Amino acid sequence: MTAPSKSQKLKARINAMFKKPAPEEMDPPAMPRDNSRPAMNEQLADLACQYMSDYIRSKGIKVTLATAGGFIALKAPSEFPELKSRSTTKDLDGLTAGMSQDTKTLLAEAARHAEVQVRDSHSSELPKPFYRDEIAKLFVPEYLESVVMFDTFMQNIVCYEPADFHTKGGLRILAAPMDYCAATKAVRLARLTGIDPKSNDVKDCAAYIRVWLRVRRMEYVGLHHNLFENWIQKYRLWDKLSKKEQSRVAVSVFPAINDYYKEEYENDGIVLEGSDKAGTWFNDVGDVLKKVGLPALGVAHVGLSLADIIGGG
């Protein structure tokens, strides 16, 4: 079978973005937060991932898992210091889109194996459940899961990987796409009646935007508010908000994120509606891309591809 071309892959992504969601996919329940569970530090997380990886390797398998939330903030690689903002987290959230049921079962077994080994061999306790694979089901319709996984591999931010993963297998964990992470955080914030400007959700969202901009060399230009809204639309999250919550996105959520971003990075992260920069944003982006020798609509990893314009990562 012939491998799909780049244009075919892009067409498939665009078609997936605009496919009409099934009724049962429109309004999943909000992700619950259990503050009573114990947390794990980075050392304990490494230990748990090592045991998971060893178990998977013992089956002769190689698995790449996408994650979002606190695990990224705990285990982000050194080249992305913006993302590393936690000393503990309560769980490893896995996005198992496109995986076979056998692989999903294997991951669950590996997590239980890790819990037992950490308890019996190290007299420590992992949060229970320490591994969860429900996050994508709560936020992303099934028909968009392939888009999330494609962008995860293209982004390639490694949170955990054994040194011999490529030769001997085991478990590798990659950060989910920054636009996906930012969109889900924005939706969570929009559902709040009041936003704590120093909350982890605000800080995380600012960090996701910073990384998205930095890898495209756009950190001094910022993210146009329309593009951020397109991220929310891309993952079909806008319709999950009430009219009041939708209004909060522009009125409360974006300004709160941008205020923290400016405090942390000394320039706008989101070019807000009505600001002086909004009208010149595309020209500013074009100037940035010209400096690195690319046309105004350049390749996805630096400039603005078609997928970026309609909400891709």
C-alpha positions as CSV (number, residue, x, y, z in Angstrom):
1,M,0.0,0.0,0.0
2,T,1.4,3.4,-1.0
3,A,2.0,5.8,1.9
4,P,-0.2,9.0,1.8
5,S,1.4,12.1,0.5
6,K,1.8,15.3,2.6
7,S,-1.1,16.9,0.7
8,Q,-3.3,13.9,1.4
9,K,-2.4,14.0,5.1
10,L,-3.2,17.7,5.3
11,K,-6.5,17.2,3.5
12,A,-7.4,14.4,6.0
13,R,-6.6,16.7,8.9
14,I,-8.7,19.5,7.5
15,N,-11.6,17.1,6.8
16,A,-11.4,15.8,10.3
17,M,-11.5,19.3,11.8
18,F,-14.8,20.1,10.0
19,K,-16.6,16.8,10.4
20,K,-19.9,17.2,12.2
21,P,-19.7,15.7,15.7
22,A,-22.1,13.0,16.7
23,P,-24.7,14.1,19.3
24,E,-23.1,11.9,22.1
25,E,-19.8,13.6,21.5
26,M,-21.0,17.1,22.1
27,D,-21.1,17.5,25.8
28,P,-18.8,15.2,27.8
29,P,-18.7,15.7,31.6
30,A,-16.1,18.0,33.1
31,M,-12.8,16.4,34.3
32,P,-13.2,16.0,38.1
33,R,-10.5,17.2,40.4
34,D,-9.8,15.1,43.5
35,N,-7.6,17.2,45.8
36,S,-7.6,14.5,48.5
37,R,-5.3,12.1,46.6
38,P,-1.6,12.1,47.4
39,A,0.8,13.6,44.8
40,M,4.0,12.2,43.3
41,N,7.3,14.1,42.9
42,E,9.5,13.8,39.9
43,Q,11.6,11.0,41.4
44,L,8.5,8.9,42.1
45,A,7.1,9.7,38.6
46,D,10.4,8.5,37.0
47,L,10.3,5.3,39.1
48,A,6.7,4.6,38.1
49,C,7.4,5.3,34.4
50,Q,10.4,3.0,34.6
51,Y,8.4,0.2,35.9
52,M,5.7,0.7,33.3
53,S,8.3,0.8,30.6
54,D,10.0,-2.4,31.8
55,Y,6.7,-4.2,31.9
56,I,5.8,-3.1,28.4
57,R,9.3,-4.0,27.2
58,S,8.9,-7.5,28.7
59,K,6.1,-8.1,26.3
60,G,8.2,-7.1,23.3
61,I,6.3,-3.9,22.7
62,K,7.1,-0.3,22.0
63,V,4.4,2.3,23.0
64,T,4.3,6.1,22.6
65,L,1.8,7.8,24.9
66,A,0.6,11.4,24.6
67,T,-0.1,13.2,27.9
68,A,-1.5,16.6,29.0
69,G,-1.8,18.5,32.3
70,G,0.3,18.2,35.4
71,F,2.6,15.5,34.1
72,I,4.0,17.9,31.4
73,A,4.5,20.6,34.1
74,L,6.5,18.0,36.2
75,K,8.5,16.3,33.5
76,A,8.9,18.8,30.6
77,P,12.4,18.6,29.0
78,S,15.1,21.2,29.8
79,E,14.8,22.8,26.4
80,F,11.3,24.0,27.4
81,P,11.7,25.5,30.8
82,E,8.5,27.4,30.5
83,L,6.5,24.1,30.8
84,K,8.3,22.9,33.9
85,S,6.3,24.5,36.7
86,R,5.4,21.8,39.2
87,S,7.3,19.8,41.9
88,T,4.5,17.3,42.1
89,T,1.5,15.9,40.2
90,K,-1.4,13.6,41.0
91,D,-1.5,11.5,37.9
92,L,-0.3,10.6,34.4
93,D,-3.1,11.5,32.0
94,G,-2.8,9.4,28.8
95,L,-4.3,10.1,25.4
96,T,-4.8,6.7,23.9
97,A,-6.3,7.8,20.6
98,G,-5.7,5.3,17.8
99,M,-4.4,2.6,20.0
100,S,-5.7,-1.0,19.9
101,Q,-7.7,-2.3,22.8
102,D,-4.8,-4.7,23.5
103,T,-2.4,-1.7,23.8
104,K,-4.8,0.2,26.1
105,T,-5.1,-3.0,28.3
106,L,-1.3,-3.3,28.3
107,L,-0.9,0.3,29.5
108,A,-3.4,-0.3,32.3
109,E,-1.6,-3.5,33.4
110,A,1.7,-1.7,33.3
111,A,0.4,1.0,35.6
112,R,-0.9,-1.6,38.1
113,H,2.5,-3.3,37.9
114,A,4.2,0.0,38.7
115,E,1.9,0.7,41.7
116,V,2.8,-2.7,43.1
117,Q,6.5,-2.4,42.5
118,V,6.7,1.1,44.0
119,R,4.8,-0.1,47.1
120,D,6.6,-3.4,47.6
121,S,10.2,-2.4,46.6
122,H,10.3,1.2,47.7
123,S,7.8,1.5,50.5
124,S,6.1,4.3,48.6
125,E,2.6,4.9,47.4
126,L,1.6,6.2,44.0
127,P,-1.7,8.2,43.7
128,K,-4.6,5.9,42.9
129,P,-5.3,5.9,40.1
130,F,-1.9,7.1,39.1
131,Y,-2.5,6.5,35.3
132,R,-5.8,7.6,33.6
133,D,-6.8,7.4,30.0
134,E,-10.0,9.3,30.2
135,I,-8.8,12.8,29.3
136,A,-9.2,12.6,25.6
137,K,-12.7,11.1,25.9
138,L,-13.7,14.1,28.1
139,F,-12.4,16.8,25.8
140,V,-12.0,15.5,22.2
141,P,-14.5,13.8,19.9
142,E,-13.2,10.4,18.7
143,Y,-13.0,11.6,15.1
144,L,-10.4,14.3,16.1
145,E,-8.2,12.0,18.1
146,S,-6.0,11.2,15.1
147,V,-5.4,14.9,14.7
148,V,-4.2,15.2,18.3
149,M,-1.8,12.2,17.9
150,F,-0.5,13.4,14.5
151,D,0.4,16.8,16.0
152,T,1.9,15.1,19.1
153,F,4.4,13.3,17.0
154,M,5.1,16.3,14.9
155,Q,5.7,18.5,18.0
156,N,7.9,15.8,19.7
157,I,8.3,17.2,23.2
158,V,9.6,14.2,25.1
159,C,8.6,14.0,28.8
160,Y,9.9,10.5,29.4
161,E,11.9,8.1,27.2
162,P,14.3,5.3,28.2
163,A,17.8,5.7,26.6
164,D,17.4,2.5,24.7
165,F,13.7,2.9,23.8
166,H,14.3,2.9,20.0
167,T,16.3,-0.4,20.1
168,K,14.6,-2.3,23.0
169,G,11.1,-0.8,23.2
170,G,9.2,0.1,26.4
171,L,7.3,3.3,27.1
172,R,7.9,6.8,25.7
173,I,5.7,9.8,26.8
174,L,5.2,12.9,24.7
175,A,3.5,16.1,25.5
176,A,0.2,16.7,23.7
177,P,0.1,19.6,21.2
178,M,0.4,23.0,22.8
179,D,-2.7,24.3,21.0
180,Y,-4.8,21.4,22.4
181,C,-3.4,22.0,25.9
182,A,-4.1,25.7,25.8
183,A,-7.6,25.2,24.4
184,T,-8.6,22.8,27.1
185,K,-7.2,25.1,29.8
186,A,-9.1,28.1,28.4
187,V,-12.3,26.1,28.4
188,R,-11.8,25.1,32.1
189,L,-11.1,28.7,33.0
190,A,-14.2,29.9,31.1
191,R,-16.4,27.6,33.3
192,L,-15.2,29.4,36.4
193,T,-17.2,32.4,37.8
194,G,-14.0,34.0,39.0
195,I,-10.4,33.5,37.7
196,D,-7.5,33.4,40.0
197,P,-4.8,35.2,38.0
198,K,-2.1,33.1,39.7
199,S,-3.8,29.7,39.3
200,N,-2.0,26.8,37.7
201,D,-4.4,26.8,34.8
202,V,-3.5,30.4,34.0
203,K,0.2,29.8,34.3
204,D,0.0,26.6,32.3
205,C,-1.9,28.2,29.5
206,A,0.6,31.0,29.3
207,A,3.4,28.5,29.1
208,Y,1.7,26.5,26.3
209,I,1.3,29.7,24.3
210,R,4.9,30.7,24.9
211,V,6.2,27.4,23.6
212,W,3.9,27.4,20.6
213,L,5.2,30.9,19.7
214,R,8.8,30.2,20.5
215,V,9.2,27.2,18.2
216,R,7.7,29.4,15.4
217,R,10.0,32.3,16.4
218,M,7.0,34.5,17.0
219,E,7.4,35.1,20.8
220,Y,7.7,38.9,20.2
221,V,4.6,39.0,18.0
222,G,2.2,37.2,20.2
223,L,-0.9,35.0,19.4
224,H,-3.8,36.7,17.7
225,H,-7.0,36.2,19.7
226,N,-8.8,34.9,16.6
227,L,-6.2,32.1,16.3
228,F,-6.7,31.1,19.9
229,E,-10.4,31.0,19.3
230,N,-9.8,28.8,16.3
231,W,-7.9,26.4,18.6
232,I,-11.0,26.1,20.7
233,Q,-13.1,25.5,17.6
234,K,-10.7,23.0,16.2
235,Y,-11.3,20.6,19.1
236,R,-15.0,21.3,19.1
237,L,-14.8,22.8,22.6
238,W,-16.7,26.1,21.8
239,D,-20.1,24.4,21.7
240,K,-19.5,22.8,25.1
241,L,-19.6,26.2,26.7
242,S,-22.8,28.1,27.5
243,K,-23.4,31.5,26.0
244,K,-22.2,33.1,29.2
245,E,-19.1,31.0,29.3
246,Q,-18.3,31.8,25.7
247,S,-18.5,35.5,26.5
248,R,-16.0,35.0,29.3
249,V,-13.4,33.7,26.9
250,A,-12.7,37.1,25.4
251,V,-13.8,39.2,28.4
252,S,-12.1,37.4,31.2
253,V,-10.0,34.4,30.1
254,F,-7.8,35.9,27.4
255,P,-7.0,39.0,29.5
256,A,-6.1,37.0,32.6
257,I,-3.8,34.7,30.6
258,N,-2.2,37.7,28.8
259,D,-1.7,39.6,32.0
260,Y,0.2,36.7,33.5
261,Y,2.1,36.2,30.2
262,K,3.3,39.8,30.2
263,E,4.3,39.6,33.8
264,E,6.4,36.5,33.1
265,Y,7.7,37.2,29.6
266,E,7.5,41.0,29.3
267,N,5.4,41.1,26.1
268,D,1.9,40.2,24.9
269,G,1.2,36.5,24.6
270,I,-2.3,37.1,23.2
271,V,-3.0,40.1,20.9
272,L,-6.4,41.0,22.3
273,E,-9.4,42.2,20.2
274,G,-9.4,45.9,19.8
275,S,-5.7,46.4,20.6
276,D,-3.4,48.4,18.4
277,K,-1.4,45.3,17.6
278,A,-4.4,43.3,16.3
279,G,-4.6,45.3,13.1
280,T,-0.9,44.8,12.2
281,W,-0.5,41.3,13.4
282,F,-0.3,39.6,10.0
283,N,2.3,42.1,8.8
284,D,4.3,41.6,12.0
285,V,4.3,37.8,11.5
286,G,5.4,38.4,7.9
287,D,8.3,40.5,9.1
288,V,9.4,37.8,11.5
289,L,9.3,35.1,8.8
290,K,11.2,37.2,6.3
291,K,14.0,37.5,8.8
292,V,14.4,33.8,8.8
293,G,14.1,33.5,5.1
294,L,10.6,32.2,4.8
295,P,7.5,33.5,3.0
296,A,4.6,34.9,5.1
297,L,2.8,31.6,5.0
298,G,5.7,29.3,5.6
299,V,6.2,25.8,6.9
300,A,4.3,24.6,10.0
301,H,7.2,24.3,12.4
302,V,8.2,27.9,12.0
303,G,5.5,30.0,10.3
304,L,1.8,29.8,9.7
305,S,0.7,26.8,7.6
306,L,-2.9,26.4,6.4
307,A,-3.5,24.1,9.3
308,D,-2.3,26.9,11.7
309,I,-4.6,29.5,10.2
310,I,-7.7,27.2,10.7
311,G,-6.6,26.2,14.1
312,G,-3.9,23.5,13.7
313,G,-0.7,23.1,15.6
